[in-house]
Amino acid sequence: MKKGLLIFFLFAISITVTAQQNLGKDHSKSNITCKTCHVCDVPTKDDPCLVPCPREKMKTVYESPDKTVDVVSLEELSKKYLPVIFSHRVHAQMSVMSGGCGTCHHYNTSGPIQSCKNCHQTYRNRDDISKPDLEAAYHRQCITCHREWSHGTNCNSCHSPKMDKKGFQKEEAKKKVMGKVHPALIEPDKIVFETKYEKGKMVTFFHDDHTKKFKIECTSCHKNETCLKCHDVNKASIEKSKIVKAQKSLDEHHKKCFSCHKEDKCGSCHLNKSAEPFEHGKKTGWALNKFHVNLSCAKCHGSKMPYTKLDNKCSSCHKAWNNETFKHSITGLGLDETHSQLNCEDCHAENNYTVKPVCSNCHENYSFPKQKPGKLVGRK
């Protein structure tokens, strides 16, 4: 690892020296300061403190990985190396778990995909050295993940010297990676975290609830993760339920959760045993019936997190219900001709559908369900 950092540090020095030579003057005579490239006061080889790329402030249009180009051939260093055959689709699929298209294409409008060369010059002799040239941009984009994954810097993993040209056929090389996709991610049902909190050392996180019921996007939690999360060690599969011990600060542990659970009491999550899955009836006191059980949470609560508490009056959500807009047979009871002309509140006092309807407004000695205002029908 130290060797890899040393190589990177020497590479950074070579860029600086080359920039000085190409500009024809040293840094002290240029209109730059240390802060032009470094965010800290004392950069080191272990932590060069390079200024982060401003891609977060740039505009990028998202495109689904399965609709993107499959394979790309990078040939900007053709004088020294053979073309780099790049599996774009696999990387696009992996990017969904981090920054998406904007990770690489950090300035793209709704028009054609912009080439890196449109912004990053192919030569080092430039006035604005705060913007990396094309070679530096490529390396800065790729080298972090590849170094983390392999625990070193091996140029030949991407670049083959031209002396190895014998037997190389670009189209054949492209065919070898064409059609490759990233294996489907196996999502865990739940994860149980062990903590040091004395009043409740176990926190159960129901992953499937958050992704399927609450419809939370993967990047809400996994935005800043890299390939190292899965590929650093040999993990043939992800267990559906496992105990996880993570060494993080208190703020790091809670940062992702507090966007929704900041107002919750500690005891809501911290228990002394593994928790049970979320059940609407137990948690809220109102069990979902057959009409609501398959709805997404956002259908009733909206997309804004955290969800706000609702009452259980149908009219709170279904304000437009009347005898013309509501198909009564969906309840299993098709109204006869007489009752289908009545207003809902004629049978459901104050539009309260949580109690059984009344018949006394029109009939003496009638009650539901002994007498029914129509026929039972199959739910449609």
C-alpha positions in Angstrom: 0.0 0.0 0.0 2.9 2.4 0.9 4.5 1.6 -2.4 1.3 2.5 -4.3 1.0 5.8 -2.4 4.7 6.6 -3.2 4.0 5.9 -6.9 1.0 8.3 -6.8 3.0 10.9 -4.9 5.8 10.7 -7.5 3.2 10.9 -10.2 1.7 14.0 -8.7 5.2 15.6 -8.5 5.8 14.8 -12.1 2.6 16.5 -13.1 3.6 19.6 -11.0 7.1 19.7 -12.6 5.7 19.2 -16.1 3.1 21.9 -15.5 5.9 24.3 -14.4 8.0 23.4 -17.4 5.2 23.8 -19.8 4.1 27.1 -18.3 7.7 28.3 -18.6 7.8 29.6 -15.0 7.7 28.2 -11.5 4.7 28.3 -9.1 5.9 31.4 -7.4 5.7 33.3 -10.6 2.3 31.9 -11.6 -1.1 33.3 -10.5 -1.7 30.4 -8.1 -1.2 29.5 -4.5 -0.9 26.2 -2.7 -4.7 26.4 -2.1 -5.2 26.2 -5.8 -4.5 22.4 -5.7 -4.5 21.5 -2.0 -7.2 22.1 0.7 -4.9 21.5 3.7 -1.8 23.5 4.9 0.6 20.5 4.9 0.0 18.0 2.1 1.7 14.7 2.5 2.2 11.6 0.3 -0.3 9.8 2.4 -2.8 12.6 2.2 -2.1 15.1 -0.6 -5.4 16.9 0.2 -6.2 17.5 -3.5 -9.1 19.9 -4.1 -12.2 17.8 -4.8 -13.6 18.0 -8.3 -16.6 20.4 -8.5 -18.8 17.8 -10.2 -21.4 18.1 -7.5 -22.3 21.6 -8.7 -22.4 20.6 -12.4 -25.4 19.4 -14.3 -25.9 15.8 -15.4 -28.8 14.0 -16.9 -29.3 10.5 -15.7 -29.5 7.6 -18.1 -30.3 4.0 -17.2 -27.2 1.7 -17.4 -29.0 -0.8 -19.7 -29.5 2.0 -22.3 -25.9 3.2 -22.3 -23.0 2.2 -24.6 -21.6 -1.2 -23.9 -17.9 -1.0 -24.5 -15.6 2.0 -25.0 -12.1 2.0 -26.5 -9.8 4.7 -24.9 -7.0 5.5 -27.3 -5.6 8.9 -26.2 -2.3 7.3 -25.2 -1.9 5.3 -28.4 1.7 6.5 -28.9 2.8 4.6 -25.8 0.1 2.0 -25.1 -2.4 -0.2 -26.7 -6.1 0.9 -26.5 -7.8 0.5 -23.1 -10.9 -1.5 -23.6 -13.3 -0.2 -21.1 -16.6 -2.0 -20.1 -18.8 1.1 -19.8 -22.0 -0.8 -18.9 -20.5 -2.6 -15.9 -19.1 0.6 -14.5 -22.5 2.4 -15.2 -24.3 -0.3 -13.2 -21.8 0.0 -10.3 -22.2 3.8 -10.3 -25.8 3.5 -9.3 -24.6 2.7 -5.8 -22.5 5.8 -5.6 -22.9 9.0 -7.6 -24.6 7.7 -10.7 -23.7 9.1 -14.2 -22.4 12.3 -12.7 -19.5 10.4 -11.1 -17.7 10.5 -14.5 -20.0 12.6 -16.7 -20.1 15.5 -14.4 -21.2 18.0 -17.0 -23.9 16.7 -19.3 -27.1 18.3 -20.5 -30.0 16.6 -22.3 -28.1 16.6 -25.6 -25.4 14.1 -26.8 -23.0 12.7 -24.1 -20.0 15.1 -23.9 -16.6 13.8 -24.6 -14.0 14.2 -21.8 -11.8 16.0 -24.3 -14.4 18.8 -24.7 -13.3 20.1 -21.2 -10.0 18.4 -20.4 -7.2 19.3 -22.8 -5.1 16.5 -24.2 -1.8 18.5 -23.6 -0.2 19.6 -20.4 0.8 23.1 -21.7 -2.2 25.1 -20.4 -2.8 28.2 -18.4 -5.4 26.9 -16.1 -3.7 24.1 -14.2 -6.6 23.9 -11.7 -8.4 21.9 -14.3 -6.7 18.5 -14.9 -5.6 17.6 -18.3 -7.1 14.6 -20.0 -4.5 12.1 -18.7 -4.8 13.4 -15.1 -8.6 13.4 -15.3 -8.7 9.8 -16.4 -6.3 8.7 -13.7 -8.0 10.7 -11.0 -11.3 9.2 -12.0 -10.2 5.6 -12.1 -7.2 5.1 -9.8 -8.9 5.4 -6.4 -11.3 2.4 -6.8 -8.7 0.3 -8.6 -6.1 1.0 -5.9 -8.5 0.2 -3.1 -9.6 -3.0 -4.8 -6.1 -4.3 -5.6 -4.2 -2.6 -2.7 -1.6 -1.2 -5.0 -1.0 0.6 -8.3 -0.4 -1.6 -11.3 -0.4 0.4 -14.5 -0.5 -2.8 -16.6 -3.9 -3.8 -15.2 -5.3 -1.1 -17.6 -2.4 -0.3 -20.0 -0.5 -2.7 -22.2 2.7 -1.4 -23.7 2.8 -1.1 -27.5 5.6 -3.7 -27.5 2.8 -6.3 -26.6 1.0 -5.5 -29.8 1.6 -8.9 -31.3 -1.7 -10.8 -31.5 -3.7 -7.8 -30.3 -6.9 -7.2 -32.2 -9.1 -4.3 -30.9 -12.4 -5.7 -32.1 -11.6 -9.1 -30.6 -10.6 -7.5 -27.3 -13.9 -5.6 -27.3 -15.9 -8.8 -27.9 -14.4 -10.3 -24.8 -16.1 -7.8 -22.5 -19.1 -7.0 -24.7 -22.4 -7.9 -23.0 -20.9 -8.3 -19.6 -23.0 -7.0 -16.7 -22.5 -6.6 -13.0 -24.0 -9.6 -11.0 -27.3 -8.8 -9.4 -26.9 -7.5 -5.9 -28.3 -9.8 -3.2 -30.1 -7.6 -0.7 -30.3 -8.7 2.9 -33.7 -8.9 4.6 -32.3 -7.4 7.8 -29.0 -6.5 9.5 -28.5 -6.6 13.3 -26.0 -4.1 14.6 -24.2 -4.6 17.9 -23.7 -1.3 19.8 -22.2 -0.1 23.1 -25.4 1.6 24.2 -26.0 0.2 27.7 -29.8 0.6 27.5 -30.1 -1.4 24.3 -27.1 -2.9 22.6 -28.9 -4.3 19.5 -30.2 -2.3 16.6 -32.2 -4.2 13.9 -32.3 -2.7 10.5 -34.9 -4.1 8.1 -33.3 -3.5 4.7 -36.3 -4.8 2.7 -38.7 -2.6 4.6 -36.7 0.5 3.7 -36.2 -0.4 0.0 -39.6 -2.1 -0.7 -42.1 -0.6 1.7 -40.7 2.9 2.2 -39.2 3.1 -1.4 -35.9 4.6 -0.2 -33.3 4.9 -3.0 -30.1 2.9 -2.6 -28.0 6.1 -2.9 -29.7 7.6 0.2 -27.5 5.4 2.3 -24.8 4.0 -0.1 -23.9 7.3 -1.9 -20.3 7.5 -0.8 -19.4 3.8 -0.9 -16.8 2.4 -3.4 -16.1 -1.1 -4.8 -14.1 -1.8 -1.6 -17.4 -2.3 0.3 -17.9 -5.7 -1.4 -14.7 -6.5 -3.3 -12.0 -6.0 -0.6 -12.5 -9.4 0.9 -13.8 -12.7 -0.5 -17.6 -12.5 -0.2 -19.3 -15.1 -2.3 -22.7 -14.0 -1.1 -24.3 -11.7 1.3 -26.1 -13.4 4.2 -29.7 -12.4 4.6 -29.3 -11.8 8.3 -26.0 -11.1 10.1 -24.4 -9.5 13.0 -22.3 -6.5 12.0 -19.6 -4.7 14.1 -18.6 -1.3 12.7 -16.0 1.0 14.1 -17.5 4.5 13.6 -18.0 7.6 15.6 -21.4 8.3 17.2 -22.3 10.9 14.5 -21.3 8.5 11.7 -23.5 5.7 13.1 -26.5 7.9 13.2 -26.0 10.2 10.2 -27.9 8.1 7.6 -30.8 7.2 10.0 -31.3 10.7 11.4 -32.6 12.1 8.2 -35.9 10.3 9.1 -35.5 9.2 12.8 -34.0 12.3 14.4 -37.0 12.9 16.6 -37.3 9.2 17.6 -36.4 8.1 21.1 -33.2 5.9 21.5 -35.3 3.0 22.7 -37.2 2.9 19.4 -34.2 1.3 17.8 -31.9 0.2 20.6 -33.2 -3.0 22.2 -31.7 -5.9 24.0 -32.9 -8.4 21.4 -33.5 -8.6 17.6 -36.6 -6.6 16.7 -39.6 -7.8 14.8 -40.4 -6.4 11.3 -42.5 -3.3 11.0 -46.3 -3.9 11.3 -48.6 -1.0 10.7 -51.1 -2.2 13.2 -48.7 -2.6 16.1 -46.7 0.6 15.4 -49.6 2.9 14.7 -52.6 1.2 16.3 -54.4 1.0 12.9 -54.0 -2.3 11.0 -54.1 -2.0 7.2 -57.1 -3.7 5.6 -57.2 -5.4 2.3 -57.6 -2.1 0.5 -54.4 -0.5 1.8 -52.0 -3.4 2.6 -50.5 -3.4 -0.8 -50.1 0.3 -1.2 -46.7 2.0 -0.9 -46.3 4.2 2.2 -45.8 7.3 0.0 -49.3 6.7 -1.5 -50.9 7.9 1.8 -48.0 9.7 3.6 -46.5 11.5 0.6 -42.8 11.3 -0.4 -41.5 13.8 2.2 -39.5 12.1 4.9 -40.0 11.5 7.8 -43.7 10.5 7.4 -46.3 12.5 9.3 -49.0 10.8 11.3 -52.4 10.5 9.6 -55.9 9.9 11.1 -57.9 6.8 10.0 -60.8 8.7 8.5 -61.3 7.7 4.8 -62.5 11.2 4.0 -59.1 12.6 5.0 -57.6 11.1 1.9 -60.7 10.3 -0.2 -62.3 13.8 -0.3 -63.8 13.3 -3.8 -65.8 10.2 -3.0 -69.5 10.4 -4.0 -72.1 8.1 -5.5 -70.7 8.9 -9.0 -67.0 8.6 -8.5 -66.8 5.6 -6.1 -67.5 2.1 -7.4 -69.1 0.5 -4.4 -68.8 -3.1 -5.7 -65.0 -2.9 -4.8 -66.1 -3.4 -1.2 -67.8 -6.7 -2.1 -71.3 -5.2 -2.0 -72.9 -4.0 -5.2 -75.6 -1.4 -4.4 -79.1 -1.9 -5.9 -80.7 0.7 -8.1 -82.4 2.6 -5.2 -79.3 2.9 -3.0 -76.9 3.7 -5.8 -78.6 7.1 -6.2 -78.0 8.1 -2.5 -75.2 10.2 -1.2 -72.5 8.4 0.8 -73.4 10.2 4.0 -77.0 9.0 3.8 -75.7 5.6 5.1 -72.2 6.6 6.4 -72.8 9.3 8.9 -70.3 12.2 8.6 -68.5 10.1 5.9 -67.1 7.9 8.6 -66.4 4.5 6.9 -64.7 2.9 9.9 -68.0 2.1 11.5 -70.9 0.1 10.0 -73.4 2.1 8.0 -76.9 3.0 9.5 -80.3 2.3 7.9 -82.5 4.2 10.4 -82.4 7.4 8.3 -84.8 5.8 5.9 -85.9 2.5 7.4 -87.4 1.4 10.7 -86.1 -1.7 12.3 -83.5 -2.2 9.6 -79.8 -2.7 10.4 -76.7 -3.6 8.6 -75.5 -6.4 7.9 -78.8 -8.1 8.6 -80.4 -6.1 5.8 -78.1 -5.2 2.9 -78.7 -2.4 0.3 -77.7 -4.7 -2.6 -76.0 -8.0 -3.5 -72.7 -9.4 -2.5 -70.3 -9.5 -5.4 -66.7 -10.7 -6.0 -64.1 -8.0 -5.5 -63.0 -6.6 -8.8 
